[in-house]
Structure formats: C-alpha cells, structure tokens
Amino acid sequence: MTIDLVDAQAELRAGVLRAEIEIRATLLSRDGLVALGQSQRHCTVTGVDSHDPPSVVYRCLEQLARDLAGCWKQHILS
C-alpha cells in the first residue's frame, strides 16, 4: 500500500487549532506493479487545546486510519 499526502493545513485562531489532512491510498499487488484499488480520504479536526497541537493532528490521522481500514475491509470482502 502506498499513501500519498494530497493536502494538509493547520490554522490556529483564537486559541482553537483546526487541522485538515487529505490522503490518497493505493493498494498494490505483492509485486507492486498492479494497483488493486484506490481511495481518497479527508478529515478535519478542531481542538481547543492549542498547548498540545500534536494531539489535534494525531486525532485527524487516527480518523483517517480507521476510515481507510474500513474501506479496505469492505473492498476485500465484497
């Protein structure tokens, strides 16, 4: 699997951090030459703890990972 970062933005306004991340994931065959599927995912997370910016970004990445896992599970089982 390859994961490409398509877009990422973060904004701090009035002590509130907003993070947006967009990725494109491609599931490849074992030899890496054949793309078996592709999915694009986006998340936006807003957090009020501007003292811990990584936690806001981590929540966004965690959401993307869950979405992607569900997508591939559904793709493989269908």
Secondary structure, DSSP 8 states (H G I E B T S, - for coil): -EEEEEEEEEEEETTEEEEEEEEEEEEE-TTS-SEEEEEEEEEEEEES-TT-HHHHHHHHHHHHHHHHHHHHHHHHH-
